[in-house]
Amino acid sequence: MESNTVNKALTSFTATGKTSDDGDIASVMGFSGFGKKARTFDLDAIFEQTRRTAIERSQHVLGKYSELIGPPVPPHTAHSDDDDDEEGENPVKRIPDTHEITLQHGTKTVSALGLDPSGARLVSGGYDYDVRFWDFAGMDQALQAFRSLQPCECHQIKALQYSITGDVMLVVSGNAQAKVLDRDGFSVMECVKGDQYIVDMANTKGHTAMLNCGCWHPKIKEEFMTCSNDGTVRTWDLNSEKKHKSVFKPRSFQGKKVIPTCCTYSRDGKLIAAGCQDGSIQIWDRNLSVHTKFHCRQAHTPGSDTSCLSFSYDGTMLASRGGDDTLKMWDIRNFRKPVNGVSGLTNYFSMTDCCFSPDDKLLVTGTSVKKDEGNGKLVFFDRISFQRVYEIDVTNASVVRCLWHPKLNQIMVGTGNGLVKVYYDPVKSHRGAKLCVVKSKRKEKHAEALTQDYIITPHALPMFREARQRSTRKQLEKDRLDPKKSHKPEPPVSGPGRGGRVAAHGGTLSSFIVKNIALDKTDDSNPREAILRHAKEASENPYWIAPAYTQ
């Protein structure tokens, strides 16, 4: 019975940490009491008390300083140390134009620019038929392109764009066949050419006239679109190059064929928009190619080439850059008339760009100039008020292409005199041009003179045909390993050893002996003096030559 009572009391003590009646346990255990009780702490209350004290003290200090300095701090600046709020109100401060680098594409107009989604690689194409590849991570301060090629022989490059995954690139040129290249410039696919004698363009497999524009689908990585002077906009699949996917035929008010000069997808890829030569902008549902979903007949002046259409990042607005020197903003939900417009922006090129800033608050376009008649400008407009809020003097030539990359926060500009300018800000921009400006120029490799010219013999027999040369660097490395093609002379030995060529020696006995045998025994004195040293003795006491000739 007693043991049960003790057990119950102990259990209640261990469970609660104290007992209701200390006297009972004391009488059971046989001693008078447990002494003093342990202090208990309420941690939540202590934390709350310290927090309040800290707030009161900081308020007291702030009050003291405000008495010393003057008026209290304005409420909107008291909460943030940065000027982010101010920048949020003023999008002009986000424009990255404090620094610039210039890439020399060539001497003729840069008519196409493309940046891959990560922003690591830039491609530029021009009226000189060249496509140049620039790698920001691999370039140094010399700013040289790592590859240059002419993918479409003698046709001007109209548009270049990387796919959404960045592994392939679309090349649209002045011929009827668009090409797809991989990241390193090797051909992946070429679109088929249509039959130019068929009247109905829907029945031909591809375009029959010069291309004007092209772009990739923003969601489907295998689909791209091109528009051409044959009066059609066609979508293609990367996996089937024998035939287009679907055809859209813009029509004038009288139902006649109209030439589309530019085309683009909406941000979600559901709509296809085309700007046409009769001044109209026509938009189709991607899955319904017969009738337009939105149509504005008098968007721009008839007969002018609408050079660019660009959807805003939120997908509700469409900007159009007209060949009639205007820039207009349209609301997709009410496509009857433009929301805003501005005129007087000279445009001499059929591919002059306009684009939205990454925060969707500004609209950017370039202006054209004639030779020696001023500078081409990059002009920034506020999207809502359409006021001209900022401009950059680029160069003394037209500004044709402009790209504002959202990840890098850098602006790429292609000009009429063959330059590609990259504008960036060391604080607001990331990677891109910042990677190559910090690298010093590399020393030139003179070994490259060893590489032999690659001779192309297309009709040679298979046994004599050389393998296609994909890279000069690999060929150079092979030639360096070939002892016949590259006989590298042995470097001069420094230190002891000449004839036997022993310079470095270890700590073994054999190396010590070799080192002492192969000591430098050469005489660097004047050889004439060394011979004439023996002349007097030879004349006085002839031993070798003179006695032989006496008989």
Buried (B, 14 or more C-beta within 10 A) or exposed (E): EEEEEEEEBBEBBEEEEEBEEBEEBBEBEEEEEBEEEEEEEEEEEEEEEEEEEEEEEEEEEEEEEEEEEEEEEEEEEEEEEEEEEEBEEEBEEBBBBEBBBEBEBBEBBBBBBBBBEBBBBBBBBBBBBBBBBBBBEBBBEEBBBEEBBBBBEEBBBBBBBBBBEBEBBBBBBBBBBBBBBEBEBEEEBBBBBBEEEEEEBBEBBBBBBBBBBBBBBBEBBBBBBBBBBBBBBBBBBBEEBEBBBBBBBBBBEEEEEBBBBBBBBBBEBBBBBBBBBBBBBBBBBBEEBEEBBBBBEEBBBBEBBBBBBBBBEEEBBBBBBBBBBBBBBBBBEEBEEBBBBBEEBBBBBBBBBBBBBBBBBBBBBBBBBEEEEEBBBBBBBBBEEBEEBBEBEBBBBBBBBBBBBBBBBBBBBBBBBBBBBBBBBEEBBBBBBBBBBEEEEEEEEEEEEBBEEEEEEEEEEEEEEEEEEEEEEEBBEEBBEEEEEEEEEEEEBEEBBBEEEBBEBEEEEEEEEBBEEBEEEEEEEEEEEEEEEEEEEBEEEEEEEEEEEEE
